[in-house]
Amino acid sequence: MSHANTRSLELVFGDASERICIASAVEDKDQAFLSQREKTTFEALRFAAKRTSFLIGRLAAKRALAELLEEQDLRRIEIRSGIYGQPLVDHPRAGALAVSVTHSHGLALAIAFPSAVPMGIDLETASAMSEDAVRAVTGELQCSAAESAWLAGRSVDEATACALLWTAREALGKSLCVGVNSPLGMLALSEIRAAGLDAGDESGWRGCYLNFPRCQWVGEVEDGRVWSLALPLEARLAAGLSFRFN
Ligand SMILES: CC(C)(COP(=O)(O)OP(=O)(O)OC[C@H]1O[C@@H](n2cnc3c(N)ncnc32)[C@H](O)[C@@H]1OP(=O)(O)O)[C@@H](O)C(=O)NCCC(=O)NCCS
């Protein structure tokens, strides 16, 4: 059963179909959902921002996984970090389940999925980006020809456009488990198109990656937030992605 902060979706690939789940979490003092080992990690974190992002990221990840695992007790789902910082799932029934996590300005999103279909998620708060930040980030993106053309004729504000291109890159970097530790142009898009449900609806976007032809991108814009999902080109979501954060 889905809760207000989770959304379960069907993912179709080849002849197979599996459930994935997106979940959100906002700032909360509650730590009761952490496992003993996670509590120890949390206690060692010194900076308030890192402590908050750790808590909300873990909570969103556990909510998404709990839905697929049908687990009531979030303490039984443990999230560890792999050698590149990628999240790893421990649970007796986790099998080949994986999760991707992102946090920005007090909100975390996570997507739980079968590891056979690698995915990455990234969130930015466009409404909190200063003009200088937008200019600096756009300058770093090493845009492809398709991205430059889209930026020149863009129908969304500059911060939203910048966040869409940035989150598309980070989502791909996470799905590949390498993050964005490579020249940013490597992760550029070769195609960007509006994919909202109605004509003129520019809350939904999708596209393809220039150097990773087997991967695709889906982007969403909502209330000043921009989030992206990278997933295999062969995979198809049976319903739209739109998701109300809370
Ligand atoms: C991984 C990376 C894309 C995260 O981006 P970000 O905008 O800082 O943060 P987000 O909130 O979107 O994502 C953070 C989450 O990504 C996940 N993550 C981290 N490294 C990852 C990787 N290699 N692959 C997949 N997911 C990863 C983690 O779950 C992390 O949350 P957690 O630390 O609470 O577990 C980015 O930090 C990166 O690529 N770093 C590599 C470059 C680097 O090492 N720079 C030095 C940083 S000081």
The ligand as a MOL file (V3000), in Angstrom:
LIG
                    3D

  0  0  0     0  0            999 V3000
M  V30 BEGIN CTAB
M  V30 COUNTS 48 50 0 0 0
M  V30 BEGIN ATOM
M  V30 1 C 27.8050 11.4650 -5.6780 0
M  V30 2 C 27.4630 12.8790 -6.0210 0
M  V30 3 C 26.9070 12.8950 -7.4340 0
M  V30 4 C 26.4430 13.3730 -4.9860 0
M  V30 5 O 25.8810 14.5750 -5.3720 0
M  V30 6 P 25.3670 15.7170 -4.3640 0
M  V30 7 O 24.6300 16.7050 -5.2040 0
M  V30 8 O 26.4850 16.1650 -3.5170 0
M  V30 9 O 24.3970 15.0430 -3.3560 0
M  V30 10 P 22.9820 14.3260 -3.5220 0
M  V30 11 O 22.2300 14.7030 -2.3230 0
M  V30 12 O 22.3190 14.5380 -4.8080 0
M  V30 13 O 23.3880 12.7850 -3.4390 0
M  V30 14 C 24.0260 12.2720 -2.3330 0
M  V30 15 C 23.8120 10.7910 -2.3100 0
M  V30 16 O 24.3230 10.2070 -3.4940 0
M  V30 17 C 24.6650 8.8670 -3.2000 0
M  V30 18 N 25.9690 8.6270 -3.7960 0
M  V30 19 C 27.1640 9.0780 -3.3920 0
M  V30 20 N 28.1340 8.6210 -4.2150 0
M  V30 21 C 27.5170 7.8640 -5.1420 0
M  V30 22 C 27.9790 7.1100 -6.2540 0
M  V30 23 N 29.2580 7.0420 -6.5690 0
M  V30 24 N 27.0670 6.4510 -6.9890 0
M  V30 25 C 25.7480 6.4720 -6.6800 0
M  V30 26 N 25.2550 7.1840 -5.6340 0
M  V30 27 C 26.1390 7.8690 -4.8790 0
M  V30 28 C 24.6850 8.7100 -1.6840 0
M  V30 29 O 23.5580 7.9480 -1.3210 0
M  V30 30 C 24.5600 10.1220 -1.1920 0
M  V30 31 O 23.7990 10.2460 -0.0270 0
M  V30 32 P 24.4020 9.8150 1.4020 0
M  V30 33 O 25.7900 10.3490 1.4380 0
M  V30 34 O 23.4750 10.4410 2.3800 0
M  V30 35 O 24.3590 8.3170 1.4090 0
M  V30 36 C 28.6570 13.7950 -5.9820 0
M  V30 37 O 28.9690 14.0840 -4.6320 0
M  V30 38 C 29.8970 13.2160 -6.6260 0
M  V30 39 O 29.9270 12.7530 -7.7270 0
M  V30 40 N 30.9620 13.2610 -6.0290 0
M  V30 41 C 32.1580 12.7460 -6.6770 0
M  V30 42 C 33.1170 13.8330 -6.7680 0
M  V30 43 C 33.7530 13.9400 -5.4880 0
M  V30 44 O 34.1550 12.9890 -4.8750 0
M  V30 45 N 33.8430 15.1700 -5.0740 0
M  V30 46 C 34.3460 15.4680 -3.8100 0
M  V30 47 C 33.1940 15.8460 -2.9350 0
M  V30 48 S 33.7850 16.7900 -1.6090 0
M  V30 END ATOM
M  V30 BEGIN BOND
M  V30 1 1 1 2
M  V30 2 1 2 3
M  V30 3 1 2 4
M  V30 4 1 2 36
M  V30 5 1 4 5
M  V30 6 1 5 6
M  V30 7 2 6 7
M  V30 8 1 6 8
M  V30 9 1 6 9
M  V30 10 1 9 10
M  V30 11 2 10 11
M  V30 12 1 10 12
M  V30 13 1 10 13
M  V30 14 1 13 14
M  V30 15 1 14 15
M  V30 16 1 15 16
M  V30 17 1 15 30
M  V30 18 1 16 17
M  V30 19 1 17 18
M  V30 20 1 17 28
M  V30 21 1 18 19
M  V30 22 1 18 27
M  V30 23 2 19 20
M  V30 24 1 20 21
M  V30 25 1 21 22
M  V30 26 2 21 27
M  V30 27 1 22 23
M  V30 28 2 22 24
M  V30 29 1 24 25
M  V30 30 2 25 26
M  V30 31 1 26 27
M  V30 32 1 28 29
M  V30 33 1 28 30
M  V30 34 1 30 31
M  V30 35 1 31 32
M  V30 36 2 32 33
M  V30 37 1 32 34
M  V30 38 1 32 35
M  V30 39 1 36 37
M  V30 40 1 36 38
M  V30 41 2 38 39
M  V30 42 1 38 40
M  V30 43 1 40 41
M  V30 44 1 41 42
M  V30 45 1 42 43
M  V30 46 2 43 44
M  V30 47 1 43 45
M  V30 48 1 45 46
M  V30 49 1 46 47
M  V30 50 1 47 48
M  V30 END BOND
M  V30 END CTAB
M  END
